[in-house]
Amino acid sequence: MPQDYDHGRRDGLRLALAVLAAEEAKWAALVGQSRSRRTNATREVRLKTLQVAQQRIRTALNRLSLRAKGKNTAERSGRHSGPMDPELASALVEIGL
């Protein structure tokens, strides 16, 4: 049961990452297009917020992947010296990162 739960969480995080990537692409195209400085500044902030959210989701996905493999020592130290999880790598390639 916990394995299915973790797999579902990883799927949800991958979906969120894909949605954020699509939103980032949309806002990246709009940055600097308006004549209004305020509108451009708002768009830049929104774009940066999406980028930060993507990084946080990637971090959570990495932690879940490490936990699934039982590498709790690497997770606690914040470093991961081994190869990237193939499931994670394919998700990142799929969204173009």
Backbone as CSV, one residue per row, in Angstrom:
resi,resn,N_x,N_y,N_z,CA_x,CA_y,CA_z,C_x,C_y,C_z
1,MET,0.807,-1.201,0.000,0.000,0.000,0.000,0.853,1.270,0.000
2,PRO,1.847,1.390,0.897,2.657,2.618,0.884,3.388,2.809,-0.447
3,GLN,3.751,1.724,-1.096,4.449,1.832,-2.377,3.513,2.427,-3.440
4,ASP,2.258,1.993,-3.428,1.273,2.554,-4.364,1.036,4.026,-4.063
5,TYR,0.995,4.369,-2.779,0.780,5.754,-2.370,1.925,6.637,-2.855
6,ASP,3.157,6.182,-2.642,4.317,6.956,-3.099,4.337,7.088,-4.614
7,HIS,3.958,6.015,-5.318,3.918,6.076,-6.776,2.875,7.097,-7.235
8,GLY,1.731,7.124,-6.569,0.695,8.105,-6.888,1.157,9.529,-6.610
9,ARG,1.900,9.708,-5.526,2.429,11.033,-5.224,3.424,11.473,-6.286
10,ARG,4.280,10.562,-6.731,5.241,10.903,-7.783,4.518,11.264,-9.077
11,ASP,3.454,10.513,-9.398,2.669,10.831,-10.597,2.049,12.219,-10.485
12,GLY,1.529,12.544,-9.312,0.945,13.862,-9.097,1.965,14.970,-9.227
13,LEU,3.159,14.740,-8.692,4.220,15.743,-8.795,4.662,15.917,-10.246
14,ARG,4.729,14.817,-10.996,5.095,14.916,-12.409,4.056,15.712,-13.193
15,LEU,2.799,15.485,-12.874,1.730,16.224,-13.531,1.829,17.717,-13.200
16,ALA,2.069,18.025,-11.931,2.221,19.429,-11.526,3.410,20.066,-12.229
17,LEU,4.484,19.327,-12.371,5.677,19.833,-13.050,5.382,20.132,-14.517
18,ALA,4.620,19.270,-15.159,4.259,19.492,-16.562,3.354,20.717,-16.711
19,VAL,2.410,20.881,-15.794,1.508,22.040,-15.849,2.304,23.326,-15.645
20,LEU,3.212,23.320,-14.675,4.026,24.505,-14.429,4.929,24.830,-15.618
21,ALA,5.443,23.807,-16.276,6.288,24.040,-17.451,5.483,24.710,-18.567
22,ALA,4.244,24.271,-18.745,3.392,24.880,-19.770,3.068,26.331,-19.426
23,GLU,2.759,26.592,-18.158,2.474,27.961,-17.725,3.710,28.847,-17.865
24,GLU,4.878,28.290,-17.526,6.114,29.065,-17.650,6.357,29.460,-19.101
25,ALA,6.124,28.532,-20.010,6.316,28.835,-21.433,5.374,29.946,-21.885
26,LYS,4.151,29.890,-21.397,3.173,30.919,-21.762,3.614,32.293,-21.259
27,TRP,4.030,32.370,-19.990,4.411,33.661,-19.415,5.759,34.146,-19.932
28,ALA,6.656,33.237,-20.266,7.961,33.644,-20.804,7.778,34.378,-22.128
29,ALA,6.797,33.947,-22.902,6.538,34.599,-24.189,5.954,36.002,-24.004
30,LEU,5.283,36.232,-22.885,4.619,37.510,-22.659,5.499,38.557,-21.980
31,VAL,6.598,38.117,-21.360,7.461,39.056,-20.636,8.056,40.068,-21.621
32,GLY,7.897,41.343,-21.292,8.463,42.409,-22.107,7.613,42.822,-23.301
33,GLN,6.458,42.204,-23.480,5.621,42.500,-24.642,4.721,43.716,-24.447
34,SER,4.454,44.069,-23.210,3.554,45.179,-22.935,4.306,46.502,-22.904
35,ARG,3.609,47.584,-23.210,4.223,48.906,-23.113,4.262,49.387,-21.668
36,SER,3.453,48.768,-20.819,3.372,49.162,-19.415,4.478,48.488,-18.589
37,ARG,5.240,49.306,-17.859,6.293,48.739,-17.003,5.697,47.884,-15.897
38,ARG,4.568,48.344,-15.370,3.933,47.597,-14.276,3.493,46.214,-14.745
39,THR,2.910,46.128,-15.919,2.483,44.838,-16.463,3.685,43.938,-16.707
40,ASN,4.749,44.488,-17.273,5.954,43.683,-17.511,6.566,43.208,-16.203
41,ALA,6.577,44.068,-15.190,7.127,43.670,-13.888,6.290,42.556,-13.275
42,THR,4.977,42.658,-13.383,4.090,41.617,-12.859,4.329,40.292,-13.584
43,ARG,4.507,40.359,-14.885,4.765,39.143,-15.665,6.108,38.517,-15.287
44,GLU,7.104,39.338,-15.043,8.408,38.810,-14.624,8.313,38.120,-13.272
45,VAL,7.585,38.733,-12.350,7.402,38.130,-11.029,6.648,36.810,-11.157
46,ARG,5.614,36.789,-11.966,4.844,35.563,-12.169,5.719,34.468,-12.776
47,LEU,6.558,34.818,-13.728,7.457,33.849,-14.348,8.438,33.292,-13.322
48,LYS,9.009,34.175,-12.504,9.959,33.731,-11.483,9.274,32.831,-10.459
49,THR,8.037,33.152,-10.106,7.278,32.325,-9.174,7.071,30.926,-9.739
50,LEU,6.761,30.837,-11.012,6.590,29.526,-11.645,7.901,28.740,-11.657
51,GLN,9.016,29.423,-11.894,10.315,28.754,-11.898,10.668,28.226,-10.512
52,VAL,10.387,29.009,-9.487,10.657,28.572,-8.112,9.770,27.376,-7.762
53,ALA,8.503,27.432,-8.158,7.590,26.317,-7.890,8.066,25.042,-8.583
54,GLN,8.559,25.170,-9.808,9.090,23.992,-10.512,10.269,23.399,-9.761
55,GLN,11.156,24.242,-9.273,12.325,23.740,-8.547,11.901,23.033,-7.256
56,ARG,10.911,23.574,-6.575,10.433,22.937,-5.345,9.793,21.588,-5.636
57,ILE,9.067,21.491,-6.725,8.453,20.213,-7.091,9.526,19.209,-7.486
58,ARG,10.552,19.664,-8.227,11.663,18.762,-8.572,12.335,18.241,-7.310
59,THR,12.529,19.111,-6.325,13.153,18.699,-5.066,12.296,17.653,-4.363
60,ALA,10.996,17.885,-4.287,10.095,16.919,-3.662,10.103,15.594,-4.416
61,LEU,10.126,15.661,-5.730,10.150,14.445,-6.548,11.452,13.678,-6.327
62,ASN,12.552,14.388,-6.240,13.831,13.737,-5.954,13.805,13.053,-4.595
63,ARG,13.251,13.725,-3.596,13.186,13.135,-2.255,12.327,11.887,-2.241
64,LEU,11.200,11.924,-2.945,10.356,10.729,-3.015,11.065,9.597,-3.742
65,SER,11.799,9.925,-4.795,12.518,8.900,-5.554,13.611,8.273,-4.695
66,LEU,14.297,9.111,-3.927,15.335,8.585,-3.049,14.744,7.713,-1.956
67,ARG,13.632,8.147,-1.409,12.986,7.386,-0.348,12.524,6.043,-0.880
68,ALA,12.042,6.019,-2.108,11.572,4.778,-2.717,12.713,3.786,-2.881
69,LYS,13.902,4.301,-3.104,15.058,3.425,-3.277,15.737,3.105,-1.952
70,GLY,15.283,3.749,-0.858,15.851,3.457,0.448,17.163,4.159,0.714
71,LYS,17.396,5.307,0.098,18.647,6.036,0.281,18.434,7.179,1.262
72,ASN,18.023,6.863,2.470,17.704,7.894,3.448,18.929,8.680,3.882
73,THR,20.105,8.092,3.854,21.300,8.833,4.276,21.627,9.932,3.282
74,ALA,21.481,9.662,1.999,21.727,10.702,0.993,20.678,11.795,1.104
75,GLU,19.449,11.411,1.458,18.383,12.402,1.568,18.639,13.340,2.739
76,ARG,19.070,12.795,3.872,19.304,13.629,5.038,20.471,14.574,4.834
77,SER,21.477,14.136,4.129,22.647,14.988,3.933,22.410,16.038,2.852
78,GLY,21.353,15.864,2.044,21.059,16.827,0.992,21.887,16.608,-0.259
79,ARG,22.664,15.550,-0.283,23.492,15.260,-1.456,23.105,13.911,-2.018
80,HIS,23.238,13.795,-3.299,22.957,12.539,-3.976,24.055,12.330,-4.991
81,SER,24.915,11.363,-4.721,26.061,11.176,-5.598,25.830,10.089,-6.652
82,GLY,24.760,9.329,-6.501,24.499,8.259,-7.443,23.808,8.758,-8.694
83,PRO,23.530,7.857,-9.623,22.856,8.248,-10.854,21.402,8.641,-10.581
84,MET,20.845,9.435,-11.478,19.466,9.883,-11.336,18.523,8.728,-11.606
85,ASP,17.432,8.700,-10.889,16.402,7.687,-11.067,15.880,7.745,-12.505
86,PRO,15.816,6.621,-13.211,15.359,6.637,-14.610,13.937,7.185,-14.763
87,GLU,13.075,6.911,-13.795,11.705,7.404,-13.830,11.682,8.939,-13.777
88,LEU,12.510,9.501,-12.911,12.617,10.949,-12.785,13.239,11.551,-14.043
89,ALA,14.283,10.912,-14.549,14.960,11.411,-15.746,14.001,11.451,-16.937
90,SER,13.190,10.420,-17.091,12.260,10.402,-18.219,11.193,11.481,-18.064
91,ALA,10.749,11.749,-16.828,9.755,12.808,-16.611,10.333,14.175,-16.928
92,LEU,11.585,14.410,-16.540,12.222,15.690,-16.808,12.479,15.886,-18.309
93,VAL,12.845,14.818,-18.992,13.056,14.898,-20.437,11.735,15.159,-21.137
94,GLU,10.676,14.533,-20.642,9.366,14.674,-21.263,8.878,16.129,-21.242
95,ILE,9.202,16.865,-20.186,8.752,18.256,-20.108,9.804,19.225,-20.621
96,GLY,10.923,18.703,-21.058,11.926,19.544,-21.712,12.928,20.184,-20.780
97,LEU,13.193,19.579,-19.633,14.170,20.154,-18.702,15.447,19.364,-18.668
